[in-house]
Amino acid sequence: MTAYFVQKTEKAVKQVELASPEVALDYDRCLHPLLESIIVRMRRYGAADKEVLLDADRRPPPVLKAKTADEFRAATDDKLDPFGWLMLDRLGLGVTLRLFDPLSDTYLDHRGLRAQFTKAVNELRHEETHADALRHLTVDWLLRPGQLLRVEPFAARPGADGFPNYEDEGPWLQDASLSMLHISVRPRIKKRYAYRVKAFVPGAVTGVGDPVQCDAMRPEDSAATPIASTADLDKLVKDSSWQSRTAKGECIVFMRYTNTLSGLDGEDLAPGVCGDEAGDAFGRFPVAGWGADDDEVDGQFKRFWLLLSNSIKFEDDVEKAKQEKAFATAWLNYNQRFFEHSSAAPSDGQVTYAYAATESTQPVLVAPDVYGRATVTLPEADGYAHQFAYVVRPQWRYRAVLETAGYAVQAQQASPAGVAVAAVSPPYVIGTVARTAPVVPPALISLGRIGDRVWWKQGKDLIEVRRGEDEPPGALRLGSDAGLSAALLLPHHPERRLARANVPAQRNLSHAGELYTQVSMLVDPGWCEAILGKVPAEPPVRVQANVGDDQASAEELDTLADPLLPFERTRLRLVSFQPHWYRNVAVVAAASGTEVSVPAVGYLPQAASRLVLIDRKTKTQSLVKDHPWRGRTVVDASGETDVGLETLDPTPHAAITLAIPLLRYRDTTDDITASLWEGDIATVPDPGVSYQIDLIAPARPGEPRESVTPIARIVREEVSKGDFFRILPISRDWQLTCEMTVADADRALKVTLSPLGRPLRSTFGNVDFPGVEHDADGALRAPGGWSIAWLSRLLEALGGDALETAVDYWRDIEHDGVGVADDETGFYEALPAASVAAMKLTRPTTPQEWTRLKDTLAHWQLVNGDDAPGIRIANLVLQKLARVFDDEWPLPQDDFLLEIPWLTTMDAPDPVVVPLTMLTAPRFLLPELMTREDFETLTRDAPDMLARAEQLWKTQKQHAMGAHRVVVTAQRGDAVPLRMLPLQLV
């Protein structure tokens, strides 16, 4: 079977000269041996040592009820079989093929299919097998719906040939291919014509050879003009209208040659290239018939007839000879389709690739849409009784259809010279795609997180236990270690779940694929806004990197129980390395062409959060990169950290001050997730982390575990209250404060711890005393112990009419052992002392005595005015004796002993007028934990007492802490906690 054909490409017409125009058709098999050899080699998938045998899903050859050659010709003529596939497949010269991977239960995609085909052809070429037949091999790639054509608006100005200018479509069409191809052994096509496009200046036609001997057309022409000389060509150019002129005034001419190609200087190898203009002569000229020498036709027909005879069993030789003669008469017209629809086999022996549309079951439909674009559709009935519309390329063979719909071949119609008018009809455009049936929504099932573990500690060893397994005996539970991936179950879409048996190719076109995306929402947007001031408009994923897969979770899937995977023909999607500060939603929709289904939405399980990274193979612990606690935790350091005392205001007292860097979102995940999800949100302190403050003493001999005394826990606060963190106190022996500090965008918690001193009680009831803790019985406990400063605050809190209450507290100073008694060494004399005193007051009898008493009390108040506690005590006393200044006696007896609180820092009144007697021994106000200022007060006037003062301060610190150390532990849910190094008070 011989044919003469012009190879059509987007930008070039390659010159093809072939030697032997024959195809080996003399075989008696259901499929050509070359195709069988290719399929066998394509099924071998993977490396040689891990080779897998794929299933070949072959579309069965069409069933034809033809019992005679005439019936076969009628059933496979160019109207019913315009591409020749029906005839090729029925005679074993073509096959439509997919490859199915039984291990993954999926078909190979386009790239994998093409790689397998290329490998098979290379193997055959290397083996020098079927060398002659390989030159007849043609591959048609099937394209997804809506991908064969490109959409161009009418506003786009076409080129001189009437078509829009666009880039090479090769990669674009390859990406649009289905996972299916059609391989055929076709007749070798011999080139008969050569085409070229060139711009000529009117009156200066040169350089084309003489005689030209070609057919020529201008863009506005509908018929070719024979050209026999340069003069004919010059006349054609001069008579051209302005529509065919370029911006330089040159005339575009399409030419078709039938003479030898040597005189064209190779220009026909790049048709369509004409200066800055683009055009394509192919398809411009009417379809020409084809013919050949009788010997070639006879030889090809005889081979074809042999193959047809193997398919149709003739009843007798007479009938066979009669039908053979009738078929030979129609042989040329029968093969005209290969001139129109095939691609030429190249002379270098490489494989020819083509792109195929689906077969139409109804006439082609052409109509403009509301945007002025042409929609060219092929109605196609699929296996689910829906009607779909697919697109084909509006090539020259559809010219009659397009012109019937009002579309012209030329870009613009003729108009008077110099007058610009709109086109009478629009030019050829590219089509769009439509689908007439809705797409069924897909299914989406979230299986949960994969690979969670629980860690236990037995001695110094870490033990890994799966959830649900028994705990190891005698071990201490550390916490959970969440997996890095979540599993989604995606059952195959109903339009994709086809039988693995042979099915029509167009049925697989009904479902193009599924669209998967994720929607991420901040878990705590109010917290992030309060920290940052404004939540940045940033995409959740800030960094793209090739981090690989979560292999541990992938291996975990093999250990899942069968009830967790209840669906057959499903796919599992692992979603890995998700940040826990976002709430992630998976969205899946099915798509076919431009039609998209209603999406299926499912929440992904909460992403993994962790404070400590534990390698499950080596059982070692580590911290995430750039962790703010690095070098200060038991994970990556050892020993203890020294911490001193600071003096806190406004009431000076000693406290342990801790600066705890706040753990950010990025610090509570793994290294890969932290590197993938960068941004301002990742630097926000994690509100899910709580900070436990404990006093911990190591285990003593005979004790199994360390001694732990919880002090308090620091947790996030509701942002509406104005603070970021709050304290949940646990111990009643310590007072804690905390506040968040910011320095160079680094956020930390400033935490103060003060031991509470001895209690003070009063029989007159409780006192509202801010900054001082109250015991359950109402007793007052001052942070660091009672000092002159705290007693001054106490007097301030009592008010002006509470002399008896103040005296009651002063008596309890001695009763409860607040402060220290005088040891006769003078060591404590630099400190103020408190005691209860009695003022002896006698009722005046003369005006002079009243005046003297009033002056004495007023002077006593005045001389104590520079001392805060002294003036407050004096005010309490004068409030009690206020009536004296009105010459009235406020006391029940004429001679009365008035008890008052007394401090050694006060000045006594005139002893002649108001004698003063001490009722209790003085107690020096030494705080139970001195500040640096208290220490310096002790040693200021007695340097020789320095050693004793240092030993006293050291003893106080030991008494406050005992054998314990302050330990800060970060906790987040059930995750393995992270502990800082113990803090030792020095």
Secondary structure, 3 states (H helix, E strand, C coil): CCEECCCCCCCCCCCCCCCCCCCCCCCCCCCCHHHHHHHHHHCEECCHHHCEECEEEECCCCCCCCCCHHHHHHHCCCCCCCCCHHHHHHCCCEEEEEEEECCCCEECCHHHHHHHHHHHHHHHHHHCCCHHHHCCEEEEEEECCCCCCCCCCCCCCCCCCCCCCCCCCHHHHHHCEEEEEEEEECCCEECCCEEEEEEECCCCCCCCCCCCCEEEECCCCCCCEEECCHHHHHHHHHCCCHHHECCCCCEEEEEEECCCCHHHCCHHHCCCEECCEECCCCCCCCCCCCCCCHHHHHHHHHHHHHHHHHHCCCCCHHHHHHHHHHHHHCHHHHCHHHHHHCCCCCCCCCCEEEEECCCCCCCCEEEECCCCCEEEEEEEECCCCCEEEEECCCCHHHHHHHHHCCCCCCCCCCCCCCCCCCCCCCCCCCCCCEECCCCCCCCCEEEEEECCEEEEEECCEEEEEECCCCCCCCCEEEEEECCCEEEEEEECCCCCCCCCCCCCHHHHHHCCEEEEEEEEEECCHHHHHHHHCCCCCCCCCCCCCCCCCCHHHHHHHCCCCHHHCCCCCEEEEEEECCCCCEEEEEEEEEEECCEECCCEEEECCCCCCCCCEECCCCCCEECCCCCCCCCCECCCCCCCEEECEEEECCCCEEEEEEEEECCEHHHHCCHHHHHHCCCCHHHCECCCCEEEEEEEECCCCCCCCCEEEEEEEEEECCHHHCCCEEEEECCCCEEEEEEEEEECCEEEEEEEEEEECCCECCCCCCCCCCCCEECCCCCEECECCCCHHHHHHHHHHHCCCCHHHHHHHHHHHHHCCCCEECCCCCCCCCCCEEEEEEEEEECCCCHHHHHHHHHHHHHHHHHCCCCHHHHHHHHHHHHHCHHHHHCCCCCCCCEEEEEEEEECCCCCCCCCCCCEEECCCCEECCCCCCCHHHHHHHHHCCHHHHHHHHHHHHHHHHHHHCCCEEEEEEECCCECCEEECCEEEC
